[in-house]
Amino acid sequence: MEFVFLAYPSQSELRVSSFLGVSLVYTWVITGNVLIMVAIQTEARLHRPMYYLLGSLSGVEISYTAVVVPHILANILGLEKTITLLGCATQMGFFVGRGSADCFLLASMAYDCHAAVCHPLQYPLIMPPTLCARLVVASVALGLCLSSQRVAFVFSLPLCPARGVRHYYCDVPPVRCLVCAQSHRHEQSVLVAATLAIAVPLLLIAASYASLVASVLRAHSASGRRAFSTCSSHLAVVLLQYGCCTFMYLRPSSSYHPEQDRFVSLVYTLGTPLLNPFVYTLRNSEMKGTIARVLTRNRLPQEKLQVLSFLRVSLVYTRVITRNVLIMVAIQTEARLHTPIYYLLGSLSGVEIGYTAVVVPTSWPTSYGAFEKNV
């Protein structure tokens, strides 16, 4: 049993431009979030609960975009845009699980902001490192539990013979539209799981920020206002993330609109992970300074140099492969380009992919320091 994705463009120009746009955004998502994780790991001043949670959020966002974006890129260029039943359920489970973990982590960050602003003297006791680790583990575990429940409810009902998914990947709303039998109990169960993953953390965030704002208004200290300014960037991410998730998941299946929902899904699949590094660094002088030092420092320890070298080589190699593959696909799919000059250009792109593939993958382990640099 297979599902067919019906949302991808069929025109070669749109396929090429879509592949290029998604590849560029995905590259920035990975680069920005990895930079945040490297900066927090390498700078001792950032070994605090707020930045530990921020680094965990970046890791979760890398993982949940990795569940669907490579599949989207493959389907844009591929001829058969299909996925098996097991593959669809697995993709939905991991995507929804990582997205739910993202929501729980945002709630944990709101609690951390509340503790830092409202109880600065007791903050080290309120948010010890062990509690931060437990919050991260609990967020991931709860996300996976709730996603397993939602996937089980969706796929326990009989599916219609027409298996066309009007979406870019397997998500709960588009797959739920393929269910033939209408079960009010199952739909309520899916909505309850979505409420636990979205509405409950959102209420906790609202309560934390209400108390935080009241505390800042009562106190007239400059430090409290600076802390509130730092936490306001977190609020901007919360509004974008929860607004899209509430629109997508906290409503009945009868109100599903494929075209509109596809755009909203791209916002929280690519838009939010792309904006998070900018939001958290542009409003935070410590993060900006640390990332600048990580990128420009001349005398770095060997381990940091290896990590940065690995990131640079990976980014350049991804751009080389993407551009040359786009040239080859455009020439192959467009009849007007079936001329000798474009045939030679496509051959040149293939040769460049080949000779970079000979040396670049072998340089990854050495640039990261995993193996000895000899043959």
Secondary structure, DSSP 8 states (H G I E B T S, - for coil): -EEEE--S--SHHHHHHHHHHHHHHHHHHHHHHHHHHHHHHH-GGG-SHHHHHHHHHHHHHHHHHHHHHHHHHHHHH-S--EEEHHHHHHHHHHHHHHHHHHHHHHHHHHHHHHHHHH-TTTHHHHS-HHHHHHHHHHHHHHHHHHHHHHHHHHHTS-B-S--EE-SSS--HHHHHTTB-S--HHHHHHHHHHHIIIIIHHHHHHHHHHHHHHHHHHH---HHHHHHHHHHHHHHHHHHHHHHHHHHHHSS-GGG--HHHHHHHHHIIIIIHHHHHHHHHHHT-HHHHHHHHHHHH-SS--HHHHHHHHHHHHHHHHHHHHHHHHHHHHHHHH-GGG-SHHHHHHHHHHHHHHHHHHHHHHHHHHHHHTSS-S--
